[in-house]
Amino acid sequence: MTPIAILFFLIAAVLIWGGLATSILFLSARPQVEAYPPGAEDDLDGDE
């Protein structure tokens, strides 16, 4: 493999795995949506 191919492989691996790690950390810190934006009905549980 050429050095440029290795460099692009490393960049791609860091982007993929870094994005996954960032997503996991973000979702572990804030697992629930605190408030939904106005304008849509939010009746998924059917308690009304």
N, CA, C and O atoms as a MOPAC input file, in Angstrom:
PM7 MOZYME 1SCF
protein

 N      0.83800 1    -1.18600 1     0.00000 1
 C      0.00000 1     0.00000 1     0.00000 1
 C      0.88000 1     1.24600 1     0.00000 1
 O      1.95600 1     1.28100 1     0.59600 1
 N      0.39700 1     2.22600 1    -0.66600 1
 C      1.14900 1     3.46700 1    -0.73100 1
 C      0.88700 1     4.29300 1     0.53600 1
 O     -0.12700 1     4.09300 1     1.20500 1
 N      1.77100 1     5.19400 1     0.85800 1
 C      1.57000 1     6.02900 1     2.05500 1
 C      0.29000 1     6.86900 1     1.99700 1
 O     -0.34600 1     7.09800 1     3.02600 1
 N     -0.08700 1     7.32400 1     0.81300 1
 C     -1.31700 1     8.10700 1     0.70500 1
 C     -2.54100 1     7.23400 1     0.98100 1
 O     -3.51100 1     7.70900 1     1.57200 1
 N     -2.51200 1     5.97800 1     0.56800 1
 C     -3.62300 1     5.06100 1     0.84200 1
 C     -3.73000 1     4.79100 1     2.34000 1
 O     -4.83400 1     4.73900 1     2.88300 1
 N     -2.61800 1     4.62200 1     2.99500 1
 C     -2.61600 1     4.40000 1     4.44300 1
 C     -3.14100 1     5.64200 1     5.16300 1
 O     -3.91100 1     5.53400 1     6.11700 1
 N     -2.72600 1     6.80800 1     4.70700 1
 C     -3.18900 1     8.05400 1     5.31000 1
 C     -4.70400 1     8.20200 1     5.17500 1
 O     -5.38300 1     8.54900 1     6.14200 1
 N     -5.23000 1     7.94200 1     3.99200 1
 C     -6.67400 1     8.04600 1     3.79000 1
 C     -7.42200 1     6.98500 1     4.59500 1
 O     -8.52100 1     7.24900 1     5.08500 1
 N     -6.85400 1     5.80800 1     4.73700 1
 C     -7.46300 1     4.77600 1     5.56700 1
 C     -7.53300 1     5.23200 1     7.01700 1
 O     -8.56200 1     5.05800 1     7.67000 1
 N     -6.46800 1     5.80600 1     7.52200 1
 C     -6.45400 1     6.27500 1     8.90500 1
 C     -7.44300 1     7.42000 1     9.11700 1
 O     -8.12700 1     7.46700 1    10.13900 1
 N     -7.52000 1     8.32600 1     8.17300 1
 C     -8.47800 1     9.43000 1     8.28200 1
 C     -9.90900 1     8.89700 1     8.30200 1
 O    -10.73000 1     9.33400 1     9.10900 1
 N    -10.19900 1     7.96200 1     7.42000 1
 C    -11.54300 1     7.38700 1     7.37000 1
 C    -11.86400 1     6.62600 1     8.65600 1
 O    -12.97700 1     6.73000 1     9.17200 1
 N    -10.90500 1     5.86300 1     9.17700 1
 C    -11.13500 1     5.10700 1    10.40200 1
 C    -11.38600 1     6.03700 1    11.58200 1
 O    -12.26700 1     5.77500 1    12.40100 1
 N    -10.62600 1     7.11000 1    11.67600 1
 C    -10.82300 1     8.06800 1    12.77200 1
 C    -12.18300 1     8.74700 1    12.65500 1
 O    -12.84900 1     8.96100 1    13.66800 1
 N    -12.60200 1     9.08500 1    11.45700 1
 C    -13.91600 1     9.70700 1    11.27400 1
 C    -15.04800 1     8.75800 1    11.66700 1
 O    -15.98100 1     9.15800 1    12.36300 1
 N    -14.96900 1     7.51800 1    11.22900 1
 C    -16.02900 1     6.54700 1    11.52100 1
 C    -16.08400 1     6.22700 1    13.00700 1
 O    -17.13300 1     6.37600 1    13.63200 1
 N    -14.96600 1     5.78800 1    13.58100 1
 C    -14.94100 1     5.39000 1    14.98800 1
 C    -15.09200 1     6.58500 1    15.92000 1
 O    -15.67400 1     6.46000 1    16.99800 1
 N    -14.57700 1     7.73400 1    15.52000 1
 C    -14.75600 1     8.93500 1    16.32700 1
 C    -16.20700 1     9.38100 1    16.36100 1
 O    -16.71100 1     9.80300 1    17.40200 1
 N    -16.87400 1     9.28800 1    15.22300 1
 C    -18.29800 1     9.61400 1    15.18400 1
 C    -19.13200 1     8.66400 1    16.02100 1
 O    -20.07700 1     9.08500 1    16.68800 1
 N    -18.79300 1     7.39700 1    15.98900 1
 C    -19.50400 1     6.40900 1    16.80500 1
 C    -19.28700 1     6.69100 1    18.28600 1
 O    -20.24200 1     6.68000 1    19.06200 1
 N    -18.05700 1     6.94000 1    18.68200 1
 C    -17.76100 1     7.22900 1    20.09100 1
 C    -18.45400 1     8.51000 1    20.54400 1
 O    -18.98400 1     8.56700 1    21.65400 1
 N    -18.45600 1     9.53100 1    19.70200 1
 C    -19.12500 1    10.78500 1    20.04500 1
 C    -20.62600 1    10.57300 1    20.19300 1
 O    -21.23600 1    11.12100 1    21.11100 1
 N    -21.22200 1     9.80100 1    19.32000 1
 C    -22.65100 1     9.51400 1    19.40200 1
 C    -22.99400 1     8.75800 1    20.68100 1
 O    -23.98700 1     9.07000 1    21.33800 1
 N    -22.19400 1     7.78300 1    21.03100 1
 C    -22.43700 1     7.00900 1    22.25200 1
 C    -22.32300 1     7.89700 1    23.48100 1
 O    -23.16100 1     7.81600 1    24.38000 1
 N    -21.30500 1     8.74000 1    23.53400 1
 C    -21.14400 1     9.63100 1    24.68100 1
 C    -22.28800 1    10.64100 1    24.77200 1
 O    -22.78100 1    10.91600 1    25.86600 1
 N    -22.70800 1    11.18500 1    23.65400 1
 C    -23.80900 1    12.14400 1    23.65500 1
 C    -25.10100 1    11.48600 1    24.11900 1
 O    -25.82100 1    12.05200 1    24.94100 1
 N    -25.40500 1    10.29300 1    23.60000 1
 C    -26.64200 1     9.61700 1    23.97900 1
 C    -26.61900 1     9.12800 1    25.42100 1
 O    -27.67000 1     9.04300 1    26.05700 1
 N    -25.45300 1     8.80900 1    25.94400 1
 C    -25.39200 1     8.40400 1    27.34700 1
 C    -25.58300 1     9.60300 1    28.27200 1
 O    -26.07400 1     9.44500 1    29.39000 1
 N    -25.20300 1    10.79500 1    27.82400 1
 C    -25.38700 1    11.99400 1    28.64100 1
 C    -26.82600 1    12.50400 1    28.56600 1
 O    -27.34800 1    12.99700 1    29.56600 1
 N    -27.47500 1    12.39800 1    27.41300 1
 C    -28.83800 1    12.90000 1    27.22000 1
 C    -29.68500 1    11.84600 1    26.50700 1
 O    -29.89500 1    11.94600 1    25.29800 1
 N    -30.17200 1    10.84300 1    27.23200 1
 C    -30.89500 1     9.75000 1    26.56200 1
 C    -32.31300 1    10.10500 1    26.11300 1
 O    -32.83600 1     9.46400 1    25.20100 1
 N    -32.94700 1    11.10100 1    26.72200 1
 C    -34.32300 1    11.45000 1    26.39900 1
 C    -34.39300 1    12.85500 1    25.82600 1
 O    -33.56100 1    13.70700 1    26.13900 1
 N    -35.38500 1    13.08800 1    24.99100 1
 C    -35.64500 1    14.42400 1    24.47800 1
 C    -36.37600 1    15.19200 1    25.57900 1
 O    -37.38800 1    14.71600 1    26.09400 1
 N    -35.87600 1    16.37100 1    25.94400 1
 C    -36.48300 1    17.13000 1    27.03100 1
 C    -37.78600 1    17.80000 1    26.60500 1
 O    -38.74500 1    17.83700 1    27.37600 1
 N    -37.82600 1    18.32100 1    25.39900 1
 C    -39.04800 1    18.98000 1    24.92400 1
 C    -39.12100 1    18.83900 1    23.41100 1
 O    -38.11300 1    18.94700 1    22.71200 1
 N    -40.31500 1    18.60100 1    22.92500 1
 C    -40.52100 1    18.50700 1    21.49500 1
 C    -40.85500 1    19.88900 1    20.93700 1
 O    -41.42800 1    20.70700 1    21.65700 1
 N    -40.52600 1    20.16900 1    19.71200 1
 C    -40.88200 1    21.46200 1    19.12800 1
 C    -42.39500 1    21.58800 1    18.97800 1
 O    -43.08000 1    20.58400 1    18.78200 1
 N    -42.92400 1    22.80100 1    19.06600 1
 C    -44.37400 1    22.97000 1    18.95500 1
 C    -44.85400 1    22.72400 1    17.52300 1
 O    -44.10400 1    22.87800 1    16.55900 1
 N    -46.12200 1    22.34000 1    17.41900 1
 C    -46.72500 1    22.21200 1    16.10700 1
 C    -47.10000 1    20.80400 1    15.70300 1
 O    -47.81900 1    20.62200 1    14.72000 1
 N    -46.64300 1    19.81900 1    16.41900 1
 C    -46.98900 1    18.44100 1    16.06900 1
 C    -47.65500 1    17.76100 1    17.24100 1
 O    -47.40200 1    18.10000 1    18.39600 1
 N    -48.50100 1    16.80500 1    16.94000 1
 C    -49.14800 1    16.06100 1    18.00200 1
 C    -48.18500 1    15.01800 1    18.54200 1
 O    -47.49300 1    14.34000 1    17.78200 1
 N    -48.15100 1    14.89800 1    19.85600 1
 C    -47.28000 1    13.92800 1    20.50900 1
 C    -48.13000 1    12.97700 1    21.33500 1
 O    -48.15700 1    13.05800 1    22.56300 1
 N    -48.82100 1    12.07900 1    20.65000 1
 C    -49.72700 1    11.15900 1    21.33600 1
 C    -49.32700 1     9.72200 1    21.01700 1
 O    -50.12400 1     8.94600 1    20.48900 1
 N    -48.11000 1     9.38700 1    21.33700 1
 C    -47.64100 1     8.03400 1    21.04600 1
 C    -48.07100 1     7.04300 1    22.12300 1
 O    -48.22500 1     5.85500 1    21.83900 1
 N    -48.26600 1     7.51100 1    23.35000 1
 C    -48.63000 1     6.57400 1    24.41400 1
 C    -50.13600 1     6.36300 1    24.53100 1
 O    -50.55700 1     5.38800 1    25.15300 1
 N    -50.95700 1     7.23000 1    23.96100 1
 C    -52.39800 1     7.02900 1    23.90800 1
 C    -53.12200 1     7.15800 1    25.23200 1
 O    -54.15000 1     6.51000 1    25.42600 1
 N    -52.62000 1     7.97600 1    26.15700 1
 C    -53.25500 1     8.09400 1    27.45800 1
 C    -54.33700 1     9.16500 1    27.50900 1
 O    -54.89600 1     9.40600 1    28.57900 1
 N    -54.64600 1     9.80300 1    26.41500 1
 C    -55.69200 1    10.82200 1    26.41700 1
 C    -57.05300 1    10.23500 1    26.08900 1
 O    -58.04600 1    10.96300 1    26.05000 1

